[in-house]
Amino acid sequence: MIYKRRSIESKLIIENLGKESYDGQTVFTKRNHAGQNTFFFQTKDAILRNTEEPSLDNIDSSNENHFILPTNIKTGDAWQLVSRPYVMEHALEYEVALQTSTPGLKLSKPLQMDFQIESVNETVEVPAGRFSNCIKIVGAGTCYMSASGGNFSGSVEINVDHKDWYCPGVGLTRTERTETDPSKMIEAVTYLLELEEIVEPSNFW
């Protein structure tokens, strides 16, 4: 995450546990190094994600079904999701907590995000390597957030620009998300997630 012209880096280790049964249906399970399980499953219309319980290691964790992709993928497919400015919230909570014992953050209106599949043959390069025939998803939305405490007071407009790359045999390979206040009262925050390394199961630990 980049905030106030400084970069904060952290590493997320995820283990693929394969196919299993959860809550009466077949899912593909991933577990992060904090022990949090995330389940992926497919309906006739969509690929969905459900996280077992919130975790500080996943800035966008949620225990509700989260739409990932339509089942039949093609360029131009579009959908809407309700989100929140979670990167800005994370940065502000950290900043405000340093200045007051009673910070206040409130999303004035839901963040309605418009997503679209921009390409199905993207090439993306990350520390783990170069991947081809990837799906690129772009998303954008605007919301209003009020913040009180310390130097923050009042309502601000937040513009969100989001990009995901999903690659064959790998899954989510790169995420870029920038949340910007056009008035510049609050500095823009950028969140970047990149696949760093793929480790075979025998060498995982």
Secondary structure, 3 states (H helix, E strand, C coil): CEECCEECCCCCCEEEEEEEEECCEEEEEEEECCCCEEEEEECCCEEEEEECCCCCCCCCCCCCCEEEEECCCCCCCEEEEEECCHHHHHHHHHHHHCCCCCCEEEECCCEEEEEEEEEEEEEEEECCEEEEEEEEEEEEEEEEEEEEECCEEEEEEEEEEEEEEEECCCEEEEEEEEEECCCCCCCCEEEEEECCCCCCHHHCC
